[in-house]
Amino acid sequence: MFENEIIIIGGGLSGLTAAYLLARQGRKVLVIEKKTYPFHRVCGEYVSNEVKDFLIREDLFPFEHNPPSINQFRLSAVNGNHADFPLDLGGFGISRYVLDHHIYQKCMEQGVQFLQKTQVTDVHYESEKHCFIVETNNGTILPAEFVLGAYGKRSKIDKKLARPFIQKRSPYVGIKYHIQMEGLEDQMVALHNYNGGYLGINKVENGHFNLCYLGSREQLKTSGSIAAMEETYLYKNPHIRHIFENAHFLWDRPEVINEISFATKQPVENQILMLGDAAGMITPLCGNGMAIAIHTAILAAEAFKEKQGLTEIQEAYQKNWNLFFRKRLMLGRKIQQLFGAPLVSSLAVKLLQSSSFLSRQLIRQTHGTPIQ
């Protein structure tokens, strides 16, 4: 038995949840995270209730932070025309700063080991020895029987693994703020289109709101700064302009991530089980990225519980990942093509305004069902 039976690269929601569940199975787990808890991540910070019962059952739900319930959805076109409709399943708002740190503390209670402020520089599988070799930026070499990739949207590791999606440049950047503002609906997650992207906003803990948008790398380049890009492009939507002109921004500068890719990925690559966004990222229009990350961790832990050996675990995980997520992510990529431009976003909003049946079906098809 290796000192580290399982190494998880990345300590976001999927990595932490998997570590917690695997540790409860009695496995020795090491999580390698390049930052130090707690910290912010670029993320929508709306969690679908598909995972709420699971979080409560596993003592992972952050009751002490009183996450606000969210049960309404607003979609606006670039011109400001909007449609409101209910979220049948609903969800809750919670910042990654709070939720990740909360689950990290639960992992510590279960005996999970952590290497923080540490970045994995290489990982490969040695078939003769039936083990992985993980190398870090401080020169440490760590063997493990299993490795899970939970490092998010993109990483230098993707280049090392020669994953196909990393070879193509992405046109998107992600930018996130936390704000305070009077007049915003507590129980609503809103998605506002502008010419080049879209912005999501919802309430999180402490009366704050998370404001996160998917922007154009080219628009940022031509504008010269984030602030200039926002005034030139985002302000064309009156809802967005109203928010930026009336909100109190709580940070000196936003969180930013470059090269966000919605390209197809594989849930198992180079013998590594990929979790969360490392396995595939759902478009922000469909939300639920946080719930999907948690769900992938559950599937991985179930594969370890039910199967023996690397090959069986990989096959079980890949089968269930495809069952739950492949069509869902594919639909999200198709829906994304309807937004981020004046004409198509306006037509989409008008269509949803005229058909409550269509809007409900759209939400149901892009949202999951409660995990049993």
Short mmCIF file of the C-alpha atoms (twelve columns), coordinates in Angstrom:
data_MODEL
# 
_entry.id   MODEL 
# 
loop_
_atom_site.group_PDB 
_atom_site.id 
_atom_site.type_symbol 
_atom_site.label_atom_id 
_atom_site.label_alt_id 
_atom_site.label_comp_id 
_atom_site.label_asym_id 
_atom_site.label_seq_id 
_atom_site.Cartn_x 
_atom_site.Cartn_y 
_atom_site.Cartn_z 
_atom_site.pdbx_PDB_model_num 
ATOM 1   C CA . MET A 1   0.000   0.000  0.000   1 
ATOM 2   C CA . PHE A 2   1.319   3.438  -0.936  1 
ATOM 3   C CA . GLU A 3   1.583   6.134  1.709   1 
ATOM 4   C CA . ASN A 4   -0.872  8.093  -0.443  1 
ATOM 5   C CA . GLU A 5   -3.380  5.605  -1.798  1 
ATOM 6   C CA . ILE A 6   -5.237  8.361  -3.673  1 
ATOM 7   C CA . ILE A 7   -3.871  11.748 -4.745  1 
ATOM 8   C CA . ILE A 8   -6.377  14.374 -5.815  1 
ATOM 9   C CA . ILE A 9   -4.983  17.229 -7.890  1 
ATOM 10  C CA . GLY A 10  -7.006  20.315 -7.030  1 
ATOM 11  C CA . GLY A 11  -9.053  21.158 -3.974  1 
ATOM 12  C CA . GLY A 12  -12.200 22.710 -5.407  1 
ATOM 13  C CA . LEU A 13  -15.702 21.377 -4.856  1 
ATOM 14  C CA . SER A 14  -15.209 18.137 -6.762  1 
ATOM 15  C CA . GLY A 15  -11.797 17.421 -5.244  1 
ATOM 16  C CA . LEU A 16  -12.885 18.200 -1.703  1 
ATOM 17  C CA . THR A 17  -16.125 16.240 -1.936  1 
ATOM 18  C CA . ALA A 18  -14.337 13.220 -3.389  1 
ATOM 19  C CA . ALA A 19  -11.650 13.437 -0.696  1 
ATOM 20  C CA . TYR A 20  -14.283 13.550 2.041   1 
ATOM 21  C CA . LEU A 21  -16.235 10.571 0.704   1 
ATOM 22  C CA . LEU A 22  -13.142 8.470  0.008   1 
ATOM 23  C CA . ALA A 23  -11.707 9.195  3.444   1 
ATOM 24  C CA . ARG A 24  -14.979 8.011  4.955   1 
ATOM 25  C CA . GLN A 25  -14.413 4.744  3.079   1 
ATOM 26  C CA . GLY A 26  -11.176 4.395  5.038   1 
ATOM 27  C CA . ARG A 27  -8.855  5.354  2.187   1 
ATOM 28  C CA . LYS A 28  -5.685  7.422  2.529   1 
ATOM 29  C CA . VAL A 29  -6.218  10.590 0.549   1 
ATOM 30  C CA . LEU A 30  -3.893  13.500 -0.247  1 
ATOM 31  C CA . VAL A 31  -5.221  16.686 -1.865  1 
ATOM 32  C CA . ILE A 32  -2.753  18.993 -3.608  1 
ATOM 33  C CA . GLU A 33  -4.022  22.566 -3.933  1 
ATOM 34  C CA . LYS A 34  -2.035  25.470 -5.381  1 
ATOM 35  C CA . LYS A 35  -3.740  28.076 -3.155  1 
ATOM 36  C CA . THR A 36  -4.463  28.307 0.587   1 
ATOM 37  C CA . TYR A 37  -7.965  28.067 2.074   1 
ATOM 38  C CA . PRO A 38  -10.085 30.091 2.170   1 
ATOM 39  C CA . PHE A 39  -9.951  31.827 -1.213  1 
ATOM 40  C CA . HIS A 40  -12.248 33.040 -3.983  1 
ATOM 41  C CA . ARG A 41  -12.765 31.351 -7.353  1 
ATOM 42  C CA . VAL A 42  -14.407 32.587 -10.556 1 
ATOM 43  C CA . CYS A 43  -17.767 30.851 -10.292 1 
ATOM 44  C CA . GLY A 44  -21.488 31.517 -10.526 1 
ATOM 45  C CA . GLU A 45  -22.091 30.537 -6.869  1 
ATOM 46  C CA . TYR A 46  -25.589 29.206 -7.422  1 
ATOM 47  C CA . VAL A 47  -26.025 25.570 -6.348  1 
ATOM 48  C CA . SER A 48  -28.906 23.521 -7.698  1 
ATOM 49  C CA . ASN A 49  -30.944 21.669 -5.087  1 
ATOM 50  C CA . GLU A 50  -30.117 18.440 -6.905  1 
ATOM 51  C CA . VAL A 51  -27.247 18.088 -4.377  1 
ATOM 52  C CA . LYS A 52  -28.833 19.685 -1.293  1 
ATOM 53  C CA . ASP A 53  -30.173 16.485 0.273   1 
ATOM 54  C CA . PHE A 54  -26.812 14.820 -0.294  1 
ATOM 55  C CA . LEU A 55  -24.953 17.683 1.406   1 
ATOM 56  C CA . ILE A 56  -27.319 17.575 4.370   1 
ATOM 57  C CA . ARG A 57  -27.095 13.794 4.635   1 
ATOM 58  C CA . GLU A 58  -23.290 13.880 4.615   1 
ATOM 59  C CA . ASP A 59  -23.086 16.779 7.103   1 
ATOM 60  C CA . LEU A 60  -21.605 19.032 4.418   1 
ATOM 61  C CA . PHE A 61  -24.359 21.642 4.076   1 
ATOM 62  C CA . PRO A 62  -23.187 25.035 5.466   1 
ATOM 63  C CA . PHE A 63  -26.213 25.746 7.666   1 
ATOM 64  C CA . GLU A 64  -24.264 28.204 9.827   1 
ATOM 65  C CA . HIS A 65  -23.909 30.583 6.866   1 
ATOM 66  C CA . ASN A 66  -27.655 30.665 6.104   1 
ATOM 67  C CA . PRO A 67  -27.438 30.267 2.318   1 
ATOM 68  C CA . PRO A 68  -30.336 32.123 0.673   1 
ATOM 69  C CA . SER A 69  -32.879 30.036 -1.231  1 
ATOM 70  C CA . ILE A 70  -33.233 30.775 -4.948  1 
ATOM 71  C CA . ASN A 71  -36.376 29.797 -6.847  1 
ATOM 72  C CA . GLN A 72  -36.740 32.339 -9.666  1 
ATOM 73  C CA . PHE A 73  -34.829 32.856 -12.912 1 
ATOM 74  C CA . ARG A 74  -34.608 36.017 -15.024 1 
ATOM 75  C CA . LEU A 75  -33.200 36.115 -18.527 1 
ATOM 76  C CA . SER A 76  -32.651 39.440 -20.275 1 
ATOM 77  C CA . ALA A 77  -31.721 40.209 -23.862 1 
ATOM 78  C CA . VAL A 78  -29.090 42.758 -24.829 1 
ATOM 79  C CA . ASN A 79  -31.806 45.417 -25.222 1 
ATOM 80  C CA . GLY A 80  -33.053 44.806 -21.655 1 
ATOM 81  C CA . ASN A 81  -36.223 42.933 -22.550 1 
ATOM 82  C CA . HIS A 82  -36.542 40.099 -20.045 1 
ATOM 83  C CA . ALA A 83  -38.484 37.000 -19.095 1 
ATOM 84  C CA . ASP A 84  -39.006 35.657 -15.563 1 
ATOM 85  C CA . PHE A 85  -39.956 32.108 -14.721 1 
ATOM 86  C CA . PRO A 86  -39.777 29.782 -11.718 1 
ATOM 87  C CA . LEU A 87  -37.041 27.301 -11.005 1 
ATOM 88  C CA . ASP A 88  -39.044 24.216 -10.111 1 
ATOM 89  C CA . LEU A 89  -36.175 22.459 -8.364  1 
ATOM 90  C CA . GLY A 90  -34.539 25.657 -7.153  1 
ATOM 91  C CA . GLY A 91  -31.243 26.052 -5.402  1 
ATOM 92  C CA . PHE A 92  -29.280 28.189 -2.974  1 
ATOM 93  C CA . GLY A 93  -26.540 30.797 -3.111  1 
ATOM 94  C CA . ILE A 94  -23.199 30.359 -1.384  1 
ATOM 95  C CA . SER A 95  -19.740 31.690 -2.169  1 
ATOM 96  C CA . ARG A 96  -16.913 29.363 -3.046  1 
ATOM 97  C CA . TYR A 97  -14.872 31.167 -0.392  1 
ATOM 98  C CA . VAL A 98  -17.263 29.851 2.261   1 
ATOM 99  C CA . LEU A 99  -18.340 26.497 0.820   1 
ATOM 100 C CA . ASP A 100 -14.888 25.247 -0.178  1 
ATOM 101 C CA . HIS A 101 -13.459 26.182 3.206   1 
ATOM 102 C CA . HIS A 102 -16.391 24.525 4.962   1 
ATOM 103 C CA . ILE A 103 -15.845 21.209 3.155   1 
ATOM 104 C CA . TYR A 104 -12.076 21.525 3.599   1 
ATOM 105 C CA . GLN A 105 -12.596 21.618 7.370   1 
ATOM 106 C CA . LYS A 106 -14.863 18.554 7.155   1 
ATOM 107 C CA . CYS A 107 -12.141 16.767 5.184   1 
ATOM 108 C CA . MET A 108 -9.585  17.568 7.878   1 
ATOM 109 C CA . GLU A 109 -11.895 15.990 10.450  1 
ATOM 110 C CA . GLN A 110 -11.920 12.801 8.339   1 
ATOM 111 C CA . GLY A 111 -8.120  12.638 8.181   1 
ATOM 112 C CA . VAL A 112 -7.594  13.876 4.627   1 
ATOM 113 C CA . GLN A 113 -4.058  15.184 4.112   1 
ATOM 114 C CA . PHE A 114 -3.416  18.450 2.248   1 
ATOM 115 C CA . LEU A 115 -0.501  20.032 0.449   1 
ATOM 116 C CA . GLN A 116 -1.435  23.692 0.002   1 
ATOM 117 C CA . LYS A 117 0.517   26.343 -1.897  1 
ATOM 118 C CA . THR A 118 1.736   23.455 -4.021  1 
ATOM 119 C CA . GLN A 119 1.296   22.964 -7.755  1 
ATOM 120 C CA . VAL A 120 1.512   19.677 -9.617  1 
ATOM 121 C CA . THR A 121 3.928   19.998 -12.531 1 
ATOM 122 C CA . ASP A 122 3.686   16.491 -13.959 1 
ATOM 123 C CA . VAL A 123 1.820   13.227 -13.483 1 
ATOM 124 C CA . HIS A 124 2.186   9.929  -15.299 1 
ATOM 125 C CA . TYR A 125 1.243   6.305  -14.834 1 
ATOM 126 C CA . GLU A 126 3.936   3.604  -14.665 1 
ATOM 127 C CA . SER A 127 2.165   0.462  -15.834 1 
ATOM 128 C CA . GLU A 128 5.013   -1.868 -14.802 1 
ATOM 129 C CA . LYS A 129 4.777   -0.696 -11.189 1 
ATOM 130 C CA . HIS A 130 0.988   -0.178 -11.298 1 
ATOM 131 C CA . CYS A 131 1.318   3.292  -9.817  1 
ATOM 132 C CA . PHE A 132 1.167   6.985  -10.613 1 
ATOM 133 C CA . ILE A 133 4.072   9.356  -10.106 1 
ATOM 134 C CA . VAL A 134 3.087   12.903 -9.213  1 
ATOM 135 C CA . GLU A 135 5.692   15.680 -9.304  1 
ATOM 136 C CA . THR A 136 5.264   19.102 -7.674  1 
ATOM 137 C CA . ASN A 137 6.806   22.516 -8.114  1 
ATOM 138 C CA . ASN A 138 8.925   22.116 -4.971  1 
ATOM 139 C CA . GLY A 139 10.614  19.003 -6.324  1 
ATOM 140 C CA . THR A 140 8.586   16.460 -4.352  1 
ATOM 141 C CA . ILE A 141 7.874   13.148 -6.080  1 
ATOM 142 C CA . LEU A 142 4.807   11.317 -4.785  1 
ATOM 143 C CA . PRO A 143 3.726   7.798  -5.789  1 
ATOM 144 C CA . ALA A 144 0.052   6.839  -5.561  1 
ATOM 145 C CA . GLU A 145 -2.181  3.946  -6.543  1 
ATOM 146 C CA . PHE A 146 -4.841  6.288  -7.952  1 
ATOM 147 C CA . VAL A 147 -4.951  9.906  -9.144  1 
ATOM 148 C CA . LEU A 148 -8.036  12.088 -9.568  1 
ATOM 149 C CA . GLY A 149 -7.868  15.287 -11.604 1 
ATOM 150 C CA . ALA A 150 -10.005 17.974 -9.972  1 
ATOM 151 C CA . TYR A 151 -8.030  21.056 -10.965 1 
ATOM 152 C CA . GLY A 152 -10.800 22.989 -12.685 1 
ATOM 153 C CA . LYS A 153 -11.318 24.542 -16.079 1 
ATOM 154 C CA . ARG A 154 -7.731  24.418 -17.340 1 
ATOM 155 C CA . SER A 155 -4.269  23.837 -15.949 1 
ATOM 156 C CA . LYS A 156 -0.658  23.431 -16.954 1 
ATOM 157 C CA . ILE A 157 -1.261  19.741 -16.279 1 
ATOM 158 C CA . ASP A 158 -3.604  19.663 -19.286 1 
ATOM 159 C CA . LYS A 159 -0.635  20.610 -21.470 1 
ATOM 160 C CA . LYS A 160 1.532   17.930 -19.896 1 
ATOM 161 C CA . LEU A 161 -1.202  15.382 -20.557 1 
ATOM 162 C CA . ALA A 162 -1.602  16.689 -24.140 1 
ATOM 163 C CA . ARG A 163 -5.372  16.910 -23.770 1 
ATOM 164 C CA . PRO A 164 -6.924  17.874 -27.125 1 
ATOM 165 C CA . PHE A 165 -8.959  20.870 -25.903 1 
ATOM 166 C CA . ILE A 166 -5.876  22.664 -24.582 1 
ATOM 167 C CA . GLN A 167 -4.420  22.896 -28.095 1 
ATOM 168 C CA . LYS A 168 -7.100  25.414 -29.150 1 
ATOM 169 C CA . ARG A 169 -7.369  28.942 -27.836 1 
ATOM 170 C CA . SER A 170 -10.656 29.895 -26.209 1 
ATOM 171 C CA . PRO A 171 -12.373 33.249 -26.904 1 
ATOM 172 C CA . TYR A 172 -13.695 33.583 -23.339 1 
ATOM 173 C CA . VAL A 173 -12.593 35.168 -20.085 1 
ATOM 174 C CA . GLY A 174 -14.381 34.905 -16.746 1 
ATOM 175 C CA . ILE A 175 -14.650 37.880 -14.376 1 
ATOM 176 C CA . LYS A 176 -16.209 37.910 -10.912 1 
ATOM 177 C CA . TYR A 177 -17.073 40.475 -8.227  1 
ATOM 178 C CA . HIS A 178 -18.921 40.469 -4.926  1 
ATOM 179 C CA . ILE A 179 -21.235 43.440 -4.435  1 
ATOM 180 C CA . GLN A 180 -23.839 44.936 -2.127  1 
ATOM 181 C CA . MET A 181 -26.898 46.593 -3.619  1 
ATOM 182 C CA . GLU A 182 -30.411 47.529 -2.600  1 
ATOM 183 C CA . GLY A 183 -33.329 46.423 -4.753  1 
ATOM 184 C CA . LEU A 184 -31.952 43.132 -6.054  1 
ATOM 185 C CA . GLU A 185 -34.260 40.150 -5.639  1 
ATOM 186 C CA . ASP A 186 -33.022 37.801 -2.923  1 
ATOM 187 C CA . GLN A 187 -34.557 34.656 -4.417  1 
ATOM 188 C CA . MET A 188 -33.619 35.227 -8.046  1 
ATOM 189 C CA . VAL A 189 -30.697 34.197 -10.189 1 
ATOM 190 C CA . ALA A 190 -30.547 36.521 -13.190 1 
ATOM 191 C CA . LEU A 191 -28.696 36.134 -16.463 1 
ATOM 192 C CA . HIS A 192 -28.212 39.269 -18.545 1 
ATOM 193 C CA . ASN A 193 -26.980 39.121 -22.119 1 
ATOM 194 C CA . TYR A 194 -24.755 41.707 -23.713 1 
ATOM 195 C CA . ASN A 195 -23.096 41.778 -27.127 1 
ATOM 196 C CA . GLY A 196 -20.181 39.429 -26.550 1 
ATOM 197 C CA . GLY A 197 -21.206 37.523 -23.454 1 
ATOM 198 C CA . TYR A 198 -23.544 37.312 -20.499 1 
ATOM 199 C CA . LEU A 199 -23.564 38.179 -16.811 1 
ATOM 200 C CA . GLY A 200 -25.073 36.234 -13.925 1 
ATOM 201 C CA . ILE A 201 -25.990 37.574 -10.505 1 
ATOM 202 C CA . ASN A 202 -27.454 36.002 -7.382  1 
ATOM 203 C CA . LYS A 203 -27.409 36.438 -3.639  1 
ATOM 204 C CA . VAL A 204 -24.905 34.559 -1.476  1 
ATOM 205 C CA . GLU A 205 -24.214 34.722 2.271   1 
ATOM 206 C CA . ASN A 206 -23.961 37.883 4.426   1 
ATOM 207 C CA . GLY A 207 -26.312 39.866 2.206   1 
ATOM 208 C CA . HIS A 208 -23.737 39.971 -0.584  1 
ATOM 209 C CA . PHE A 209 -24.360 39.233 -4.246  1 
ATOM 210 C CA . ASN A 210 -22.100 37.364 -6.595  1 
ATOM 211 C CA . LEU A 211 -21.691 39.019 -9.984  1 
ATOM 212 C CA . CYS A 212 -19.874 36.904 -12.540 1 
ATOM 213 C CA . TYR A 213 -19.717 37.262 -16.292 1 
ATOM 214 C CA . LEU A 214 -18.348 35.455 -19.289 1 
ATOM 215 C CA . GLY A 215 -16.608 37.960 -21.525 1 
ATOM 216 C CA . SER A 216 -14.765 38.144 -24.796 1 
ATOM 217 C CA . ARG A 217 -10.993 37.899 -24.764 1 
ATOM 218 C CA . GLU A 218 -10.896 39.967 -27.957 1 
ATOM 219 C CA . GLN A 219 -13.118 42.698 -26.481 1 
ATOM 220 C CA . LEU A 220 -10.872 42.900 -23.431 1 
ATOM 221 C CA . LYS A 221 -7.807  43.163 -25.634 1 
ATOM 222 C CA . THR A 222 -9.231  45.950 -27.791 1 
ATOM 223 C CA . SER A 223 -10.686 47.833 -24.805 1 
ATOM 224 C CA . GLY A 224 -7.396  47.853 -22.941 1 
ATOM 225 C CA . SER A 225 -8.878  47.227 -19.481 1 
ATOM 226 C CA . ILE A 226 -11.713 45.411 -17.749 1 
ATOM 227 C CA . ALA A 227 -13.396 48.678 -16.744 1 
ATOM 228 C CA . ALA A 228 -13.266 50.012 -20.300 1 
ATOM 229 C CA . MET A 229 -14.667 46.761 -21.673 1 
ATOM 230 C CA . GLU A 230 -17.535 46.881 -19.192 1 
ATOM 231 C CA . GLU A 231 -18.488 50.441 -20.126 1 
ATOM 232 C CA . THR A 232 -18.184 49.797 -23.859 1 
ATOM 233 C CA . TYR A 233 -19.985 46.476 -24.098 1 
ATOM 234 C CA . LEU A 234 -21.748 45.367 -20.908 1 
ATOM 235 C CA . TYR A 235 -23.469 48.704 -20.277 1 
ATOM 236 C CA . LYS A 236 -25.503 48.301 -23.479 1 
ATOM 237 C CA . ASN A 237 -27.826 46.081 -21.429 1 
ATOM 238 C CA . PRO A 238 -29.711 48.492 -19.130 1 
ATOM 239 C CA . HIS A 239 -29.958 45.889 -16.350 1 
ATOM 240 C CA . ILE A 240 -26.182 45.511 -16.262 1 
ATOM 241 C CA . ARG A 241 -25.602 49.253 -16.459 1 
ATOM 242 C CA . HIS A 242 -27.962 49.823 -13.522 1 
ATOM 243 C CA . ILE A 243 -26.089 47.276 -11.419 1 
ATOM 244 C CA . PHE A 244 -22.638 48.682 -12.166 1 
ATOM 245 C CA . GLU A 245 -23.751 52.268 -11.550 1 
ATOM 246 C CA . ASN A 246 -25.542 51.568 -8.258  1 
ATOM 247 C CA . ALA A 247 -23.745 48.665 -6.582  1 
ATOM 248 C CA . HIS A 248 -21.061 48.874 -3.927  1 
ATOM 249 C CA . PHE A 249 -18.174 46.708 -5.097  1 
ATOM 250 C CA . LEU A 250 -16.588 44.903 -2.175  1 
ATOM 251 C CA . TRP A 251 -13.201 44.085 -3.707  1 
ATOM 252 C CA . ASP A 252 -10.456 46.348 -5.012  1 
ATOM 253 C CA . ARG A 253 -10.193 44.206 -8.123  1 
ATOM 254 C CA . PRO A 254 -12.139 41.290 -9.608  1 
ATOM 255 C CA . GLU A 255 -11.187 37.646 -9.814  1 
ATOM 256 C CA . VAL A 256 -10.259 36.817 -13.406 1 
ATOM 257 C CA . ILE A 257 -9.659  33.603 -15.327 1 
ATOM 258 C CA . ASN A 258 -8.543  33.394 -18.952 1 
ATOM 259 C CA . GLU A 259 -9.141  30.901 -21.719 1 
ATOM 260 C CA . ILE A 260 -12.361 29.328 -20.430 1 
ATOM 261 C CA . SER A 261 -13.158 26.400 -22.689 1 
ATOM 262 C CA . PHE A 262 -16.473 24.600 -23.184 1 
ATOM 263 C CA . ALA A 263 -14.886 22.076 -25.525 1 
ATOM 264 C CA . THR A 264 -15.617 18.392 -25.117 1 
ATOM 265 C CA . LYS A 265 -13.353 16.620 -22.641 1 
ATOM 266 C CA . GLN A 266 -13.139 13.034 -21.466 1 
ATOM 267 C CA . PRO A 267 -13.944 11.860 -17.913 1 
ATOM 268 C CA . VAL A 268 -10.940 9.484  -17.953 1 
ATOM 269 C CA . GLU A 269 -7.676  10.510 -19.593 1 
ATOM 270 C CA . ASN A 270 -4.136  9.215  -19.148 1 
ATOM 271 C CA . GLN A 271 -5.522  6.766  -16.548 1 
ATOM 272 C CA . ILE A 272 -6.752  9.720  -14.425 1 
ATOM 273 C CA . LEU A 273 -10.358 10.133 -13.320 1 
ATOM 274 C CA . MET A 274 -11.312 13.716 -14.184 1 
ATOM 275 C CA . LEU A 275 -13.818 15.442 -11.911 1 
ATOM 276 C CA . GLY A 276 -15.811 18.660 -12.139 1 
ATOM 277 C CA . ASP A 277 -14.758 21.139 -14.805 1 
ATOM 278 C CA . ALA A 278 -11.690 19.040 -15.603 1 
ATOM 279 C CA . ALA A 279 -14.086 16.465 -17.091 1 
ATOM 280 C CA . GLY A 280 -16.309 18.989 -18.859 1 
ATOM 281 C CA . MET A 281 -17.732 22.416 -18.163 1 
ATOM 282 C CA . ILE A 282 -21.394 23.296 -18.547 1 
ATOM 283 C CA . THR A 283 -22.173 26.710 -19.992 1 
ATOM 284 C CA . PRO A 284 -23.115 29.388 -17.438 1 
ATOM 285 C CA . LEU A 285 -26.484 29.808 -19.131 1 
ATOM 286 C CA . CYS A 286 -27.462 26.433 -17.733 1 
ATOM 287 C CA . GLY A 287 -25.947 27.010 -14.307 1 
ATOM 288 C CA . ASN A 288 -25.350 24.075 -12.001 1 
ATOM 289 C CA . GLY A 289 -21.591 23.859 -12.459 1 
ATOM 290 C CA . MET A 290 -21.180 23.603 -8.694  1 
ATOM 291 C CA . ALA A 291 -23.792 20.859 -8.421  1 
ATOM 292 C CA . ILE A 292 -22.228 18.936 -11.305 1 
ATOM 293 C CA . ALA A 293 -18.799 19.169 -9.646  1 
ATOM 294 C CA . ILE A 294 -20.204 17.665 -6.452  1 
ATOM 295 C CA . HIS A 295 -22.079 14.980 -8.398  1 
ATOM 296 C CA . THR A 296 -18.941 13.885 -10.285 1 
ATOM 297 C CA . ALA A 297 -17.210 13.421 -6.939  1 
ATOM 298 C CA . ILE A 298 -20.073 11.244 -5.752  1 
ATOM 299 C CA . LEU A 299 -19.800 9.073  -8.880  1 
ATOM 300 C CA . ALA A 300 -16.060 8.695  -8.398  1 
ATOM 301 C CA . ALA A 301 -16.457 7.680  -4.762  1 
ATOM 302 C CA . GLU A 302 -19.169 5.173  -5.716  1 
ATOM 303 C CA . ALA A 303 -16.862 3.635  -8.334  1 
ATOM 304 C CA . PHE A 304 -14.164 3.146  -5.702  1 
ATOM 305 C CA . LYS A 305 -16.667 1.642  -3.309  1 
ATOM 306 C CA . GLU A 306 -18.171 -0.814 -5.771  1 
ATOM 307 C CA . LYS A 307 -15.199 -1.824 -7.938  1 
ATOM 308 C CA . GLN A 308 -11.704 -3.221 -7.497  1 
ATOM 309 C CA . GLY A 309 -8.654  -2.206 -9.489  1 
ATOM 310 C CA . LEU A 310 -7.895  0.798  -11.658 1 
ATOM 311 C CA . THR A 311 -9.520  -0.469 -14.854 1 
ATOM 312 C CA . GLU A 312 -12.834 -1.427 -13.219 1 
ATOM 313 C CA . ILE A 313 -13.002 1.877  -11.360 1 
ATOM 314 C CA . GLN A 314 -12.315 3.839  -14.538 1 
ATOM 315 C CA . GLU A 315 -14.953 1.940  -16.520 1 
ATOM 316 C CA . ALA A 316 -17.602 2.372  -13.830 1 
ATOM 317 C CA . TYR A 317 -16.909 6.086  -13.449 1 
ATOM 318 C CA . GLN A 318 -16.841 6.778  -17.189 1 
ATOM 319 C CA . LYS A 319 -20.086 4.877  -17.741 1 
ATOM 320 C CA . ASN A 320 -21.951 6.799  -15.054 1 
ATOM 321 C CA . TRP A 321 -20.411 10.152 -15.995 1 
ATOM 322 C CA . ASN A 322 -21.629 9.699  -19.571 1 
ATOM 323 C CA . LEU A 323 -25.053 8.651  -18.316 1 
ATOM 324 C CA . PHE A 324 -25.550 11.758 -16.186 1 
ATOM 325 C CA . PHE A 325 -23.616 14.496 -17.956 1 
ATOM 326 C CA . ARG A 326 -22.707 13.943 -21.607 1 
ATOM 327 C CA . LYS A 327 -26.099 14.912 -23.068 1 
ATOM 328 C CA . ARG A 328 -26.565 17.643 -20.481 1 
ATOM 329 C CA . LEU A 329 -23.290 19.355 -21.384 1 
ATOM 330 C CA . MET A 330 -23.932 18.887 -25.099 1 
ATOM 331 C CA . LEU A 331 -27.327 20.573 -24.781 1 
ATOM 332 C CA . GLY A 332 -25.716 23.409 -22.864 1 
ATOM 333 C CA . ARG A 333 -23.246 24.060 -25.672 1 
ATOM 334 C CA . LYS A 334 -26.101 24.209 -28.184 1 
ATOM 335 C CA . ILE A 335 -28.170 26.570 -26.048 1 
ATOM 336 C CA . GLN A 336 -25.185 28.865 -25.594 1 
ATOM 337 C CA . GLN A 337 -25.246 29.622 -29.310 1 
ATOM 338 C CA . LEU A 338 -28.582 31.409 -28.808 1 
ATOM 339 C CA . PHE A 339 -27.124 34.064 -26.542 1 
ATOM 340 C CA . GLY A 340 -24.458 36.748 -26.329 1 
ATOM 341 C CA . ALA A 341 -25.712 38.696 -29.387 1 
ATOM 342 C CA . PRO A 342 -28.498 41.304 -29.756 1 
ATOM 343 C CA . LEU A 343 -30.783 39.618 -32.274 1 
ATOM 344 C CA . VAL A 344 -30.681 36.014 -31.140 1 
ATOM 345 C CA . SER A 345 -30.899 36.869 -27.432 1 
ATOM 346 C CA . SER A 346 -33.937 39.055 -28.094 1 
ATOM 347 C CA . LEU A 347 -35.632 36.312 -30.092 1 
ATOM 348 C CA . ALA A 348 -34.847 33.752 -27.390 1 
ATOM 349 C CA . VAL A 349 -36.337 35.923 -24.649 1 
ATOM 350 C CA . LYS A 350 -39.491 36.585 -26.701 1 
ATOM 351 C CA . LEU A 351 -39.877 32.872 -27.346 1 
ATOM 352 C CA . LEU A 352 -39.553 32.017 -23.663 1 
ATOM 353 C CA . GLN A 353 -41.950 34.831 -22.727 1 
ATOM 354 C CA . SER A 354 -44.595 33.347 -24.995 1 
ATOM 355 C CA . SER A 355 -44.296 29.762 -23.762 1 
ATOM 356 C CA . SER A 356 -44.122 28.811 -20.097 1 
ATOM 357 C CA . PHE A 357 -44.061 25.163 -21.182 1 
ATOM 358 C CA . LEU A 358 -40.940 25.737 -23.290 1 
ATOM 359 C CA . SER A 359 -39.157 27.634 -20.529 1 
ATOM 360 C CA . ARG A 360 -39.890 24.926 -17.981 1 
ATOM 361 C CA . GLN A 361 -38.739 22.200 -20.367 1 
ATOM 362 C CA . LEU A 362 -35.535 24.084 -21.072 1 
ATOM 363 C CA . ILE A 363 -34.750 24.363 -17.384 1 
ATOM 364 C CA . ARG A 364 -35.601 20.718 -16.718 1 
ATOM 365 C CA . GLN A 365 -33.413 19.493 -19.567 1 
ATOM 366 C CA . THR A 366 -30.377 21.462 -18.389 1 
ATOM 367 C CA . HIS A 367 -30.839 20.807 -14.666 1 
ATOM 368 C CA . GLY A 368 -30.329 17.551 -12.869 1 
ATOM 369 C CA . THR A 369 -32.612 15.604 -10.559 1 
ATOM 370 C CA . PRO A 370 -32.100 15.208 -6.794  1 
ATOM 371 C CA . ILE A 371 -29.370 12.718 -5.921  1 
ATOM 372 C CA . GLN A 372 -30.685 9.778  -3.970  1 
# 
